[in-house]
Amino acid sequence: MRAERLIAVLMLLKKHGRMTAAAIAAELGVSERTVLRDIDSLSLSGVPVYAERGRGGGFTLLPGYRTDLTGLTVDEATSLLAGSGRMATPAFASAMRKVAAAVPDAYRDRAVRAAQRVLVRPEGFVRAPQELDSLSQVAQAVFDGRRMRMTYRRPGVEPRERVVDPIGLIVAGDTWYLVANSRGAERMYRVSRMSDVEVLDERADRSEDVDLDDIWQRRRSEFRASFDAVDVVIDCAADDVENLGRHTSVLSVDVLDSEGGTRLSLRFEDRRHAVRALWAACYDSDCEVVDPAWVRDALAARATAVAGRHATPRERRG
């Protein structure tokens, strides 16, 4: 599981001090590209990992950074517990129990309660660039249990001011969502569409207990049901399976040969999602669409158009 691997990367850096992406990949049995994505994820979550260039370089942790579980701060414990994302393996569940037990008594309840308010999922509705200038204020409202005011903008609609009662944050794919009560109804808002966020001095009207995973699964099912689903069969390398799974649902995985060739069956919300997601996921890999033919044709047409736009003047004249 990815969360287990992130912890493994962190522990390797703690043990060895400095390691190259190739060395980490060899230790964990994954590709260097996967390691680089994991390093980016650790950095984005606040772990001070950085690259040193030149001979003898590699990735290392900021000197003095505490990675011993007994030295966890409340914010670090919250991040780990929230990032577990309801992982199902017994080993990972055991590790998370140890993390919770390692937090000082004065902070344990706070860390566990805060972690329940954040859910990290590898898959999302769709993937899109986003601005997260409001994230810190939104997170404050969620963790403090306080009502918040914001301006919310939706495509094609005039921005409107809203007052909501925050329930929790869901990080799905690359997109942050706020789950909140609005006028007594549960709603989801993209954080990237918020501005002028103000945390109010009023308690949020919300339950003490929350199951964000249940909310996510229900909301995602409702979203997917509103589209005509498209199933696509694709051949790829084993290293590409995880990346493709971040873009959509994986229905089946079949190993084709001893060299790691893999056949995936993927489900997309609709035709547009299939073409856009596969273009984003496969442009720098050896993935090949097997079926349906119209997906292959659409990707080929897009590639031809891109090549034409970037041809030199001499190539265009020819």
N, C-alpha and C positions, 0 to 999 in steps of 0.2 A: 504494500500500500504506500501511496506517496507520502503521507504524513510520517510513517515509520522511516522512510528514506531520508526525509528532511532532518529528522532527529539523528539518523546515522551520519549524515554529512556533518552536522554540527559536532558530534562526538569525535569523528575522525580529525576534524580541524583542531579540536581541543587536544587530542592525543599527540598529533604529529606537528602541530604548530603551523606548518605550511605544506600545502599539497597542490600539485597540478590537477587540472581537470581530468587528464588521462589517468593519473594515479587513483583519484577518487572513483572514476568510472570502473577501473579494474577491481577495486575493492568491493564495489557494490554490484558488479555485473550488469551495468547499464551503459548507454552510449555517452560520449562526452557532451553531446547536445543536451541530453537529459540532465546531466550534472550542471551545465550552465543555466538551464531553466530553474533548477533547484536553488542555485546560488542566488539568482535574481529574486526568487520567492522569499528566501531567508532575508535578503537585504530589504525587500519591500515590507516585511513584517517587523523590521526594527532591529534585526540581528546585525551587529557591525562587522560584516565580512567584506573584505576588499581584496583587490588583485594587486600583486607586486610584479612589475615587468622585468624583463631581462633575464640573464643567466641566474639560475637558482630561484627564479620567481615562482609564483603560484598564488593560491588563495590562502588567506590567513584571517584570523580574528583580531580585532583591535586589542592591543595589549591591555591586560587588566580586566577584560570582559569575563564575567562569571558565567560558566556553563555548568558547574556542578549543580545537581538538583537541589542539594541542601542550601545553595546560595540563590535560589530563584527569588526574584522580586515578585510582587503581586501582579505587575503588568506582564512580566514574562510568563508566569503561570497561567494568567488569563488567556494569553495568546496561544499557549500550547493546548490548554483545555478546550478552547473554542475551536482551534484548528483540527481537533480530532475528528470532527464531522461525523460522529456516531460510527467510528470504525468498528468493524465487526469481528476482527481476529482476536482470539483470547490473549495473545501475547501483547497486542497493542492496548487492549483494555487493562491488562495488568500494569503496563507501563504508565498509563494515565492515572491509575490508582496511586502509584508511587509518586507521580508528580504532585497529585493533590495532597498526599500525606507529607510531602517534603516542604510544603508551604508553611511558614510560621503560623501558629494558631490565630494570631491577631488578624491575619489576612486571608485565612483559608476560606471562610464563608463568603467574603467579598469576592474572591477570585472565582469561586465556583458559581456564585450567582451571576457575576458578570459574564462568565463563559457561556452560560445558558442563553444569553442575549445575543450571541453571535454564532452564525452557522456558516461554515466554509464548504462550498460544493464545487467540484471540478467542472461540472457542466452547467450551462446557463440556458436562458431562453434563446438569446442571440448574442453575438459579440459585436461590440462597437467601441470606437474611441470615446473616452469620457474625461470630464474634468471633475476633480474631487475637492474643490476648494472648500466645500461645506462639510466635509466628512468629520472633521474634528468636533465641530459644534453638534452635529447629529449624534456622534458617538457619546458625547457628554450627556445629551438629553436621554439617550438610551440607558447608559450606565447609572445616571443619577435618578432615573425614574421621574423626569420632569417634562411637563408639556412644552411644546415648541411651536413657534410661528415661522413660516417660510413663504417664499414666493416660488410657485411651482409652474414650470412651463412644459407644455406638451406640443408635439409637432402639429402645426396648423391651428393652434388654439392660443388665444391671448393669455399671458401669464396671470395667475390668480394667487391671491394670498390665502393661505390655509393655516389653521391651527389644529394640530394633531397630538395624539397621545402615543408616544413611541413604545413599541413592544420589543423590537429586536432588529438586528442587522443580519442580512444574508449576503455573503460574497459568493456569487455564482459565475464561474468562468472568470472574466475580467470585470464583471459588473457588480456594483454595490446596490443593494436594495434596502429600503427602510420598510419594515412592517409596522403599521400604526393603526390605531383606532381613529376614525374620523366620523363624527356625528353618530357614534354607536356602531359603525360598520368597519370591519377589518379591510384594510387596503394595503397595496404595495406601491412604493414610490422609488424611482431611480434617484439616487443621490446626485448623479451628474446633472439632473434637471432642476436642482434646488439652488436658490440664491437667497441672500438676505435672511439667513437662518438666525433665529433668536431663541435662546433657551429661557423659558419663562419661570418665574418663581411660583410655580403651581405644580402640585403632584399630578403625575400622569394617571389617568383612569385606565388601569390595566390589571390583569390578574397577576398574582405573585408567581404563579407557575406558567411556563411557556414551553411548547414543543415546536421549535422552529423547523425541525426536519419534517414534521407532519404538515406544517403550514406550507413549506416549500413544495413537497410532493403534491399536495392538493392543488396549489396554485399552478404548478407546472403542468399538471394533467389537464386542468381547465384551459390553460393557454394552448397546449398542443391539440386539444380537441376542437379548437376553433379553426384549424387548418386541415387541408387535405394532405395527409402524410405521404412521404415519398421514401421508398426503400431503395438503397443503393448498395451494390456489391463491389468491393474494391480489393485489389491485391496490393500488399505493401510489405515492408520489412517489419520485423518484430518491434524495432525501436520506435516505429511510427504509431503503434497502436494507442499508446497513452495520449499522444498529441491529438489524434483523431477523436478519441473519446471525450476530449474537452469541448469539442465543437458540437457534439450531438450524442444520441443514444446508440450504444453498440448492442445489436441484437444477438450476434454470434461471432465467435472467433475460431477459425480452423487453421491449424498448422499445415502448410503445403509441402515443406521439404526440410531436410536436416540443416539447411543454412539459414533458417529463420523466416523463410517466406510465409506470409500469413494472408488468409482471406477473411475479410470482415464483411458483415452485413450491418449496414448503418441505417438509421431512420431519421429523416429530416421533417421539419414542420410542413414544408411545401417545396415547390420547384425552385423558387428563388433562394430559399435558405440552403438547399442542397448545392446549388452552383456556387454561391458566395462562400459557403463554409469550406467546400472542397478546394476552391481556388486558394483560400487563405491557408488551409492546412497542408496542401500538397505542392505548393509552388517550388519548394526547395527540397523535395524528397523524390523517391522513385515510385510513388503511388501510381496505380493504374486502375481506372474505372473499368469494371467488367460488364456491368449492367446497371441501368438501362442505357441504350445507345445514345439517347438524347442528351444525357449528362456528359458523355464523352464529347459529343458534337459541340455542346455549349462551352465546355472548357477549351476545346481546340479553337473555337471561334474567338474566344476571349484572348487566348495566347497569341493568335495571329494578329488581332487588333493591337495588342500591346507591342508586339514586335514591329508592326508597321509604323506605329507612332514614334518608336525609338530608332528607326533606321536612319543611317546617315543620308545626306542629300544625294550623294552618288548612288547609294543603294536604291533610293526612291526613284531616281531617273531611270535606273536599269529595270 
